[in-house]
Each structure stands twice: as C-alpha cells, then as structure tokens.
Amino acid sequence: MNKKLLLGAEAVAVAAIDAGISGVYAYPGTPSTEITTYIQNSAEAREKNIHSRWSANEKTAYEAALGMSYSGKRALICMKHVGLNVAADAFINSAITGCNGGMVLLVADDPSMHSSQNEQDTRMYGKFAYLPLLEPSNQQELYDAVKYAFDFSEKISLPIIVRVTTRLSHSRAVVVQSDKRPQNALNPSTQENSWILLPANARKNYANLLEKQTQLLEESEQSFLNKSIQGSGNIGVIAFGIAYNYAMEIKTTHALDCGVLKISHYPLPLKTIEAFVKNYKTIVIAEEGYPIYEELLPAYFPHTTFVGRLTGALPRMGELNPKLLGESLGITLPVHHASSDIVVPRPPQLCQGCGHRDLFEELNHILEKYEHKHVFSDIGCYTLGALPPFNTISTCVDMGASITMAKGAADAGLHPAICVIGDSTFTHSGMTGLLDAVNDESSITVIISDNSTTAMTGGQDSSGTGKLYDICKGIGVLPEHIHLVVPIKKNREHNIRILSQEIEYKGVSVIISQRECVQVAIRNQKKS
Amino acid sequence: MQKNYIIAGVGGQGILSMAAIIDVTAMNSGLYVKQAEVHGMSQRGGSVEAHLRISDTEIFSDIIPLGEADCIIATEPMEALRYIPFLKEHGTIITASKSLINCANYPDKEVLDKELQSKIHCITIDADAIALSCGSIKTSNIVILGAASNYLGIDEAQYIQAIKTLFASKGTDIVNMNICAFSKGREYKN
C-alpha cells in the first residue's frame, strides 16, 4: 500500500499519472498551479514522457489537450476558475465533439476570493456544457475521482470536469494510491464527422450529447462519491462537495441527529435527493459556491422547507466553514478569546529588490505633472502597485485587459493612456490587444514589466521569455518605439526620460522594463 | 485523541516547513492528518497561516473550528494574537518574541506583550538567538517548533526522523543545524 501525504492539488497530479495520462496542459493560476508543477518535477512523469510544459493560456491548453485526446491518448487540463472563461469556447464545443482518449478538466475555484477577482462557480459551466462534473470532498476522494473520471471519459466519450476549491487544493492529507494503468497507444479518431462542427454535424452531435444525459444521470445516481447518512431528527443537510466536511464536523462534534446527504457527482442525482428529502421537514442546502441547487430544489419538493444562502441561514457569499454550518444547524461555536483590537492587517507586498517597485516609482514621478494619472494594469504581482506606498495603478480586471482598456481610453481621448502588464500576462492575452492598438494607431504606452517568469503563482516559466521584443515588432510596433530598459536605481533618470518621451508619442509604444524576478534569481542561485 | 494547531507567521518565515515536519511525524505515527495552508498572494510578506489537525479518528473539516485550537505556534507575536478566537479556553501560544514590522500601525511592543501575556498561557522565545547558536538564524522556525513539540505529544525521535527526511536533500550540515534548533527549542523553559 503506497501512502503519501499530498496536497489536494498533488493528489490530482498523482492520480492523473496513475491513470496513464500522456500530457498535462495548463496555465498557472492559484489554487491550481501545484498540479502541473508536481508532474513537471516527477521522475516517473519524465520516464513516461508525459508532456507538462506550461501553455500560453488556458485556451491553448484546452485545445492541445483536445488534440491529444483526438489522437487516442489521455490528457489532463488544469486551470483556476477564471481560466475557464478564457478556455470557454474550446470547452463548450468539446462537449459537442466529444473526445477519444480520456480527457479530464480540473478547475480550481476560489470562493472567498483568496487570490482571485471573483468567486464564480464552475458547476454552472458543467450545466452550461451538459458535461458531468465531480466535486470530491477530501484528498483521497479526489485521487479516486480523477482516476475514475479518466475511465468514465473514455467510456462515455466526453470530457469530465473535476471541481476543487482552494481549501481542498491547498490542504494536505494522507492519500493511498491504487493500481497504475498503462498509457494509451496512439489511436487517432476515425469519427470524422464528430470533429467537424459544420452545422449539419453539430446538430447531430448536440442531439447525441442530449441523448447521453440519461446515461450521465444514471451514473450520478449510483456514484461512489455520493453518500447518505440518515438522521433521526427533522433536519437534513444536503452538503455539496467540501461542505460535507463542515456538516460532518458539526454533526459528529455536537452529536446532532440531522441527516447528511453528500452530493459530489453531477448532473444532479434527483432520485437520490428525493429519497433523502422525504425524511425531513427542513433541508439545509450547503453549497460551496453559488446557490445553484438551492434555487432549483424547492420547486421539486414544494412540501419541504429549504434554507441556505438564499434565506440567510448561510451567508450569500464566501467560503463555508464549521462555524457557519454550525449556525445553520443552531449551534454556536464558543469563542473563548475575543479578537484583539491591536492586531492590524498585514497585506502582501512587492518583495524588496523587485523591479516592479522601481518601475512604479518612475511612473509616479512622471505622472506628477499630468492632470489624468491613470495607469491601466493587469493580473500579476504588479497588481500590488495598487497598494501603498505606490498607489500607481487604476485597474485590474482580467488577463490582458490593461492594453485593450488603455486603447479604449485613448479612443475616448484620455491622455496619457498608459498600461502596465507582466510578461506572462502579455503572452497569455495581451498580444492580440496590442495588434488592435497597432492597427488603430492608438496613442498608448504599453509597459511590459518583464521579470521573465510567472511570478505571482510561484515563478513558473513564462512563454515569452526572450521573445518580447520580436513579438512586439512582429505585431507591427515601430522598432524606434520599442525600448528595453532596466528598472534599477542608477537607470532612473534614463528610464524616466524614455518613458516621458514615449508617453508624448502619438502612436503605440512599448517599453520592456526588464529585470529578473528576485525570488527566481535567489532560487536559481541556490540551484547553481 | 484529536489535536488542532494553528501555525502562524509572515510569508517567508518557514511556516509551511514547520507544518510539514508535524505532518510527516503524525503520518509516521499512524495518525490521520489534515493541514490547510495558504498559498498565492499571501506569500508576499503577508500573514500566513496553516491549520493543522491530527487525530486517531477520521478528520472532517480542513479548517479548525473556532475555539478548538490546542495551540497557536507562531514565528511572530502579532501573528500569534491574530488567531486567538480559534484557541481553546486553556489553549497555549508558543511564539517567537521578535516582531516583524512591515505594515502600518504595528502595535507598540509593550502593549503587544501585555496583551499576549495577560489573557492566555503564552510562551515567548528569543528564537533567533537560539537559532544563531545552532549556526543559522534561518532555523528560528524550527526552534519554535521544538518548543511547541512539548505540547503536541508524539515522541521526540519521530520529529527528528521527519527533520532528517525533509531536509535530507539539503545536506548533512542543514539537517544537523535543524536538529540542534529543534532540540534546543524543546529544552527551552519559559
């Protein structure tokens, strides 16, 4: 028996290797990053020649995985919840094509927005695409679910979604591995029509997908991931995914007589739910995410009272926890030591020795003389430029939006229209926006704050390292308006001069402000 | 038997290494382990916490319920205080005495010490000094862990074994430094 102490994310990686994948495709994003890094560092994965290099973004990752599946091999795709917005086109249409080799999409949601800009619930995407979704509650289940998902995917010829949340992905527990399965041989799909989504084919495929729903529902109804614990009281809890842990924590610690039904497999197994609901007067719906099924279930069971996020029994937003589940069941957890009011927040900050710091200082100096001090920015460590002592940036919306928002603002007449984007974010989703700006000859100043890594998620390789100048030139930015500067104290006057001059240029300029991430530099130094 | 520990500090202080040592120690002792940790943005000099639960029966919640932590083990005193609502009535705090001030309005040291000592059974340790005596200030976190181990149960030998396993790739000197830090921390009397 092979026991390992694994993060949820690592349990996914080990399960995928054991399930015989030939590739993992991903773009880093908290809390999903550790899955791919685990596979990259695995000697076993190297021996098996498992592809694990980072993709430029989630869409390219999804499509590459689809190509591997087309060829008959198993592929894992990993991303954070907002990454699925980027990959959504490929994702939704892959439900119409179906797959050949087993294909599992692991999405890590971030309720409470620990490191994200929203708390969107991937279960919505599961319904939207009509694809099965698994939502395990602990690390062992997660390992078992991922292995099962690959088999099920091949059996039903559809991609399977596995949803985790921050708490499961970033929590460690002991996982017992089961048998390893060999990798698939090359076996390209011969079902041509199913992969060519011309309307005539797409209609047939879509009808086929709808027909499969009965089979998917049967699979949910008998899933090993669902679990019903009968209680003798009037209250039952339907706990989805990790909410089961909190419900059971309260039930066992306080010896409650409530029943608990754990649902971890969608489409929603309505028969299983009906069998549970009829035993109780009141049902607490505990969903780690949106109240998707709380909106739906009361219509099915009009004689039962449902409480949850929509009724105020649980908060409308944010992660669940034992305290909240306790309150929904009438238990108040004791606080023996009240919070101390002398404790102050300690927000994250840019590292000492980080190049973004010098860049923001330069920009603040330049902006002093302008009436409009707006800097469009993006997602990365440099988003911390929004906080003191810098207070430099004005926006952070979605990957790549800095360039396109600056362009739109310039179109509206805003001057200066400056944007700051990281190197990895630029190649993820910034390049196409730069092309729009070039074609429109927009008066924008694009600053690529290039630390040659994907720093915020822990320093993963960045797709554009060493290629940024050529990319910008290739997109059509005039070479005389592409500058390479190094953001260090002794270059400050020089950099300010270049930036000031380009801000006044009526067209697209790109300043690549390039200095290696200090964390990566330290790590590389230790290695050598 | 169930024990709940919050390990708290500031990004870069080695919170996750401390947690990893307890995890491995507990796993090798045949116990259930769950340890929820903070990654991502919080690593950049912000507050970092790990919730660590060990038990001889199945553990459900990855997060420690309010009021049920046996110990808060901290590498920084204000961070120790941050999590006191999680502490049991007669719980214990074991913390490094030295403040790390990288945020606005950090409390006055005397007020902070008074707050810690007046309310709770609190052990403060000059971990840096002990760590230095073992050869590197970087082992401060392991000094704290050593002191905390007196409250955690499990044989000392199991901890030493876990340290050897986890630091093996870094060489014998690093392993010995950490064992020294652990042992001196364990011997520390407030």
Interface residues (C-beta under 8 A of the other chain):
Chain A: K3 L5 L7 T30 P31 T33 E34 H114 S115 R167 L168 H170 S171 R172 A173 V174 I242 Y244 N245 Y246 M248 E249 I250 T252 T253 N321 P322 K323 G326 L333 P334 V335 H336 H337 A338 S339 S340 I342 V343 V344 P345 R346 P347 P348 Q349 L350 C351 C381 L384 P388 M456 T457 G458
Chain B: V10 G11 A19 D23 V24 M27 Y32 V33 K34 Q35 A36 E37 V38 H39 G40 M41 S42 Q43 R44 G45 G46 S47 I59 F60 S61 D62 I63 P65 L66 G67 E68 M78 E79 L81 R82 I84 P85 L87 K88 E89 G91 N102 C103 A104 N105 Y106 P107 V111 L112 E115 K119 I120
